[in-house]
Amino acid sequence: MKKAIVPFAAVLLLAVLPYVAVQFAGLGFLFGIIIPYIAIVVFTTGVVYRVIDWARSPVPFRIPTTCGQEKSLDWIKQDKLENPSNFFQAVARVLSEVLFFRSLFRNTKAELHDGPKLAYGSSKFLWLAGLAFHWSMLVIVLRHYRFFIEKVPGFVQILEAGDGFLDVTLPALYLTDIVILAAVTFLVVRRLQDAKMRLISLPTDYFPLFMILAIAVAGVFMRYLTKVDVMSVKDLMINLVHFNMTLPEGIGPLFYVHLFLVCMLAIYFPFSKLMHMGGIFMSPTRNLSNNSREKRHINPWNPDIKIRTYAEYEDEFREKMKKANLPVEKK
C-alpha cells in the first residue's frame, strides 16, 4: 500500500496544479500552448530514440520464444503461430500478440492448499481487463481525432455511433468510458489486493495507472457533469496543429487539468514501461522466425580470425621448442 501512496499523491498534485494555475493565476497560455508543444517534442524524440536504439542492438542469432512444434518432417504438424518458420508467420504472431494478447491468454494462477498441495488453474481476468483497457484506449484516442481537424472523418463518426449506441444519457453514454474506468480500476485493485503483486510492484507500476485513471475521470466529468465549450476546445486543438499561438476564450479549468495530465503522461511515456507499445514490435523473441535448422545464421559482428596450420606454428616457434626439449617434425 505504501508503494501506491506516493504515485497517487503525485498524480493528485499534477491534477490540482493546472486547475489552481489557470483558475487563479491566469496561466492558460502556459498550460494550453507551451506545455503541449513541450510534451509533443519530448514524446516524439523519446520514442524515436528508443526505437532506433533497439533497432541498432545486434541480434545475430535466432532467439524466438517458442512453445509449440517447430517445422520438421512433413508428417509432423507445425504450430505456425507459436513456432513460426518464415517472415509472414512471425508477423502473424506479433499481430496476434498486439491485437489479442495471445500469450497473456494462457495466464495461470498458483494457489497453495492444505496438504500442502500446489494447485494451478486458469486465470483469464487479467487478460480480459488488459484487452478491454487497450481496445477502449484505442477507440477513445481515435474518437478524439475529431478535435484536430475541421471536418470529422467518416470512420470517427462510425466509431462514435457504435460506441454510444445505447444512447441512455444526454450526451450519449460511451461504452468505452465505462470499460476503461472499470479495467484500470481492476488493474489497480489487483495490485493492491494480491500479496504477491504488492511485493513485486513498484511505484512506477502504479503511477501510469493512476495517471490514466485521472485522465479518464477528468474526461468523464467534462462530458457528463461539468460542461466545457467544445467548440473552443476544438479551436485550441486546431490552433496547436497549425502552430497558431492563439488561446480561445471560454475554456474551463477542468479541461486544462485533462490536457496537462495527458501532456505529463506523454512526457513520461518514452522513459517508462509504457514503451512496450513500441518494444513489442522490436522484440527478437517475438518478431524472429525459428528457422535455425533450415538456415545457418553466422554472427556478422565476429572479427575475422587468422587460422594457422601446425606447420606454420612450428616454423615460428621451432627454435624455442628445441630449447624446451619439445618434439618437432622438422629438424
Backbone hydrogen bonds, N-H to C=O, Kabsch-Sander energy under -0.5 kcal/mol:
donor,donor_aa,acceptor,acceptor_aa,energy
4,A,1,M,-1.0
5,I,1,M,-0.9
5,I,2,K,-0.5
6,V,2,K,-1.0
8,F,4,A,-1.8
9,A,5,I,-2.7
10,A,6,V,-2.4
11,V,7,P,-2.3
12,L,8,F,-2.3
13,L,9,A,-2.4
14,L,10,A,-2.3
15,A,11,V,-1.8
16,V,12,L,-2.0
17,L,13,L,-2.3
19,Y,15,A,-0.8
20,V,16,V,-2.5
21,A,17,L,-2.4
22,V,18,P,-2.5
23,Q,19,Y,-2.4
24,F,20,V,-2.4
25,A,20,V,-0.8
25,A,21,A,-0.8
26,G,22,V,-0.6
27,L,21,A,-1.8
31,F,27,L,-1.9
32,G,28,G,-2.2
33,I,29,F,-2.1
34,I,29,F,-1.6
35,I,30,L,-2.7
37,Y,33,I,-1.5
38,I,34,I,-2.1
39,A,35,I,-2.7
40,I,36,P,-2.2
41,V,37,Y,-2.2
42,V,38,I,-2.6
43,F,39,A,-2.7
44,T,40,I,-2.6
45,T,41,V,-2.6
46,G,42,V,-2.7
47,V,43,F,-2.5
48,V,44,T,-2.4
49,Y,45,T,-2.4
50,R,46,G,-2.4
51,V,47,V,-2.4
52,I,48,V,-2.5
53,D,49,Y,-2.5
54,W,50,R,-2.2
55,A,51,V,-2.6
56,R,52,I,-1.8
57,S,54,W,-1.1
63,I,61,F,-0.6
65,T,285,T,-2.4
66,T,64,P,-0.5
67,C,82,E,-0.7
76,I,73,L,-1.8
77,K,75,W,-0.6
79,D,69,Q,-2.3
80,K,78,Q,-1.0
83,N,79,D,-2.0
90,A,86,N,-1.9
91,V,87,F,-2.3
92,A,88,F,-2.2
93,R,89,Q,-1.9
94,V,90,A,-2.3
95,L,91,V,-2.6
96,S,92,A,-2.0
97,E,93,R,-1.6
98,V,94,V,-2.6
99,L,95,L,-2.9
100,F,96,S,-1.6
101,F,97,E,-1.4
102,R,96,S,-0.7
105,F,101,F,-1.5
106,R,102,R,-0.7
106,R,103,S,-0.8
107,N,104,L,-1.8
109,K,121,G,-2.9
111,E,119,A,-2.8
113,H,111,E,-0.6
113,H,117,K,-3.6
117,K,113,H,-2.0
119,A,111,E,-3.2
119,A,117,K,-0.7
121,G,109,K,-2.2
123,S,107,N,-2.1
128,L,124,K,-2.5
129,A,125,F,-2.7
130,G,126,L,-2.7
131,L,127,W,-2.5
132,A,128,L,-2.5
133,F,129,A,-2.5
134,H,130,G,-2.4
135,W,131,L,-2.3
136,S,132,A,-2.1
137,M,133,F,-2.5
138,L,134,H,-2.1
139,V,135,W,-2.2
140,I,136,S,-2.6
141,V,137,M,-2.5
142,L,138,L,-2.3
143,R,139,V,-2.3
144,H,140,I,-1.8
145,Y,142,L,-1.1
146,R,143,R,-1.3
147,F,144,H,-1.8
148,F,145,Y,-1.6
149,I,146,R,-0.5
157,Q,153,P,-1.6
158,I,154,G,-2.2
159,L,155,F,-2.2
160,E,156,V,-2.6
161,A,157,Q,-2.3
162,G,158,I,-2.5
163,D,159,L,-2.8
164,G,160,E,-2.1
165,F,162,G,-0.9
167,D,164,G,-0.6
175,L,163,D,-2.5
177,D,174,Y,-0.5
178,I,174,Y,-1.0
179,V,175,L,-2.6
180,I,176,T,-2.6
181,L,177,D,-1.4
182,A,178,I,-2.4
183,A,179,V,-2.9
184,V,180,I,-2.4
185,T,181,L,-2.0
186,F,182,A,-2.2
187,L,183,A,-2.1
188,V,184,V,-2.2
189,V,185,T,-2.9
190,R,186,F,-2.6
191,R,187,L,-1.4
192,L,188,V,-1.8
193,Q,189,V,-2.9
194,D,190,R,-1.8
198,R,194,D,-2.3
199,L,195,A,-1.7
200,I,196,K,-1.7
201,S,197,M,-1.5
205,D,202,L,-1.9
206,Y,202,L,-1.0
207,F,203,P,-2.3
209,L,205,D,-0.5
210,F,206,Y,-2.6
211,M,207,F,-2.4
212,I,208,P,-2.6
213,L,209,L,-2.3
214,A,210,F,-2.5
215,I,211,M,-2.5
216,A,212,I,-2.4
217,V,213,L,-2.5
218,A,214,A,-2.5
219,G,215,I,-2.2
220,V,216,A,-2.6
221,F,217,V,-2.5
222,M,218,A,-2.1
223,R,219,G,-1.8
224,Y,220,V,-2.7
225,L,220,V,-0.5
225,L,221,F,-1.8
226,T,221,F,-2.2
227,K,225,L,-0.9
229,D,250,G,-0.6
230,V,228,V,-1.1
233,V,229,D,-2.0
234,K,230,V,-2.5
235,D,231,M,-2.3
236,L,232,S,-2.1
237,M,233,V,-2.2
238,I,234,K,-2.5
239,N,235,D,-2.3
240,L,236,L,-2.2
241,V,237,M,-2.0
242,H,238,I,-2.0
243,F,240,L,-1.1
244,N,239,N,-3.7
245,M,243,F,-0.7
246,T,244,N,-0.9
252,G,250,G,-0.6
255,F,252,G,-0.9
256,Y,252,G,-0.8
257,V,253,P,-1.5
258,H,254,L,-2.2
259,L,255,F,-3.0
260,F,256,Y,-2.5
261,L,257,V,-2.3
262,V,258,H,-1.8
263,C,259,L,-2.3
264,M,260,F,-2.5
265,L,261,L,-2.2
266,A,262,V,-2.2
267,I,263,C,-2.3
268,Y,264,M,-2.1
269,F,265,L,-1.7
271,F,268,Y,-1.0
272,S,269,F,-1.7
275,M,272,S,-1.4
276,H,273,K,-1.7
277,M,274,L,-1.8
278,G,275,M,-1.2
279,G,275,M,-2.6
280,I,276,H,-1.9
281,F,278,G,-0.8
282,M,278,G,-0.8
282,M,279,G,-0.5
283,S,279,G,-0.9
286,R,283,S,-1.6
287,N,283,S,-2.8
288,L,284,P,-0.8
290,N,84,P,-3.7
291,N,289,S,-1.3
295,K,291,N,-2.5
298,I,296,R,-0.6
302,N,299,N,-1.0
306,K,304,D,-0.5
307,I,305,I,-0.6
313,Y,309,T,-2.2
314,E,310,Y,-2.9
315,D,311,A,-2.2
316,E,312,E,-1.5
317,F,313,Y,-1.9
318,R,314,E,-1.2
321,M,317,F,-2.4
322,K,318,R,-2.2
323,K,319,E,-2.1
324,A,320,K,-1.5
325,N,322,K,-1.5
326,L,321,M,-3.3
